[in-house]
Amino acid sequence: MTKNLLRQIPKVDEIIKNRAWQDIIKRYPETVAKDALRQYLDSLREDIKKERVLSIPPLEEIISSTYRLAEEQVSPGLKRVINGTGIIIHTNLGRSLLADCAIEAIKNAASSYTNLEYDLEKGTRGDRHNHCLQIIKRLTGAEDALVVNNNAGAVLLVLNTLANGKEVVISRGELIEIGGSFRIPDVMKKSGAILKEVGTTNRTHLRDYEEAVTLSTGLFMKAHTSNYVIKGFTRQLTTEEIVSLGNKYSIPTYFDAGSGLLYPIMGRGAHEEPSIIQELKKGIDIISFSGDKLLGAPQAGIIIGKAAYIEACKSNPLTRALRPDKFTLAGLESTLILYLDESWARQKIPTMRMIFEDKDRLRRRAWALLRKIKHLKGLSSVAVIPMSSEVGGGSLPDVSIPSFGLALEPEMGIERFEKRLRSLKIPIIGRIEKDRLLLDMRTLQREDEKDLIAGIKEALTG
Ligand SMILES: *Cc1c(COP(=O)(O)O)cnc(C)c1O
């Protein structure tokens, strides 16, 4: 029986004579289409052998399955997802969404030639590092600045430039790990700097630093403990104290600020996050921070501070390996321009907009969404409930933002439903709490709504 069926499987050559095949190869390269067909026939063979299939499917079904497989082969693996988690700077979901003007600038840089390394005034070769310089200087008051690929790269570059072969004094409580792949001690080792940790996990004093100073000390470093808080009996040196030490011993000072909150924003517990402008004013020599965390720009590492040190970083050969591409520079500059006006920044930069979105508006949006999905088949219940969003991205670890969202209870069971949402063409990522799937309105974009409703419907029934 099985052998008989196997013999009846149509041959590739026969199938590609069919008219429907012509439609496939109009849409996909012939090699892709043939691969897809072979893949389908192989799995059909397997199914027959395992007696999961007891008759040869009609040709239309073979062709339509081939379409699906060909489509899979040409669809990029990096795809749009809908973020219902309520975590705004979700590192696993790509961190910050960009402002419209930044997207426009990136598109422009992609489709046209630009003056990336061309000096339009002189008509000669220019420097890509000049592009974001004016706006960064204007916003922060820094003497000079340098943009690299990401903040981990910035930390590596600063340490290698200022402390290769020298000791870097840092508090034990600040030897942070971020997302598992970035640990200050490891980056320090790679930079050639020698770690000199002082103090204890919860308390470090001025005298701990002073006792650590030797002729080999190259740098005093402070790192923002972005993704955790130590509460209770704690003490780390303030920026002012680090600066005073630097002055006393004539040793440069460096602050890895992590998230890159440009100026203090009130509310949302943001007072706990150091602001770049304020920290620089305290007299620290160099600060570095991320582009795609609180700043809401593309992935980048921004180094600002005293001209002599930035100059030294620029002439380090590592800078060539860490240089940002034109898309980063285009998106970053456009985002930074929005910071010239705080209300622009709050309204136009999605990360800022989501942080400050009013919860009553989120509640209204949640009710509107509920009305559109409550009748869907396969849904046991759906309700608007209060929930709390997080900033994420290792920023404001201790802060939760009151929000509203939907709690969906599917008939099929929560685990199966969640998995189906994840396997949609536009996957929907939410949070499971008991038997319900939670979708936080704060991170759902208005433009997501149509696909969100269609996706929920498909996952419930399809
Ligand atoms: C996030 C972070 C980094 C790494 O920055 P990336 O831009 O992700 O490379 C380094 N230091 C601190 C304190 C951070 O919070």
The ligand as a Tripos MOL2 file, in Angstrom:
@<TRIPOS>MOLECULE
LIG
   15    15     1     0     0
SMALL
NO_CHARGES

@<TRIPOS>ATOM
      1 C1         23.3700   49.3340   28.1940 C.3       1 LIG1
      2 C2         24.6390   49.6700   28.8420 C.ar      1 LIG1
      3 C3         25.8590   49.4520   28.1910 C.ar      1 LIG1
      4 C4         25.9180   48.8440   26.8100 C.3       1 LIG1
      5 O1         25.3610   49.7220   25.8850 O.3       1 LIG1
      6 P1         24.9170   49.2120   24.4200 P.3       1 LIG1
      7 O2         24.5070   50.4570   23.7170 O.co2     1 LIG1
      8 O3         23.8400   48.2250   24.6280 O.co2     1 LIG1
      9 O4         26.1320   48.6030   23.8120 O.co2     1 LIG1
     10 C5         27.0110   49.7870   28.8530 C.ar      1 LIG1
     11 N1         26.9860   50.3110   30.1020 N.ar      1 LIG1
     12 C6         25.8270   50.5450   30.7620 C.ar      1 LIG1
     13 C7         25.8650   51.1330   32.1380 C.3       1 LIG1
     14 C8         24.6090   50.2260   30.1580 C.ar      1 LIG1
     15 O5         23.4620   50.4460   30.8020 O.3       1 LIG1
@<TRIPOS>BOND
     1     1     2 1
     2     2     3 ar
     3     2    14 ar
     4     3     4 1
     5     3    10 ar
     6     4     5 1
     7     5     6 1
     8     6     7 2
     9     6     8 1
    10     6     9 1
    11    10    11 ar
    12    11    12 ar
    13    12    13 1
    14    12    14 ar
    15    14    15 1
@<TRIPOS>SUBSTRUCTURE
     1 LIG1         1 GROUP 0 **** ****
